[in-house]
Amino acid sequence: MKTYLISLILSISLGSVAQLLLKKAALLGTATQAIEKFKQLSATPFLWGGLLCYGLSLVFWLDVLSKLELSRAYPLVSLGYIASLILGYFFLHEPITLSKVIGITLIISGVYFIAR
């Protein structure tokens, strides 16, 4: 097994969880002014959890970059779109439409050809 795969999976997963948490934090803010909204959001654990997940994702991503060419590694980040779609479906009750399925199919095929 390639040594970067675990780091890649962790990085993509943590990045997707970070997006989910940041979305949950954004839904909590009711203020319209940017400074007031930031004050509201900074009090929620969703914001801090999302930032923590992004930080941990970065650590694993650096490991991936140390072992894989950038031109092969970076397209793999697009797999996070798939993970985010699934998390959005289960935790935010966002619909999975035909166009999203087609888009994911194209992403998977693109990643397949680049990562070979």
C-alpha positions, 0 to 999 in steps of 0.5 A: 500500500502506498504510504501517502494514501492514509494521509490523503484520506485523512486530509480529504476527510478532515477538510470535508468535516471542516466544511460541514462544521463551518456551514453549521457555524454559518447557519447560526449567525443571524447578524448582517454586519460582518463584524457582528457576525464574526462575533457571533460565530466566534462563540460557537464550537462549530467554527473552532471545530472547523478550523481545527479540522482544517489545521489537522487536514493541512498536516496530513496534506503536507505529508502527501505533498512530500511523497507525491508530485503536485500535479498528481496530488492536487487533483485528488483534493477534488475527492473532497467534493464527493465527501462534502456532498455525502456529508451535506446529504446526511447532516444538512439534508441537502438533495443529491440531484442528477446533475450532482451525480453527473458531476461526481462521475466526471470528478471521479473519472478525472481523478482516475486519469490524473492519478494513474 
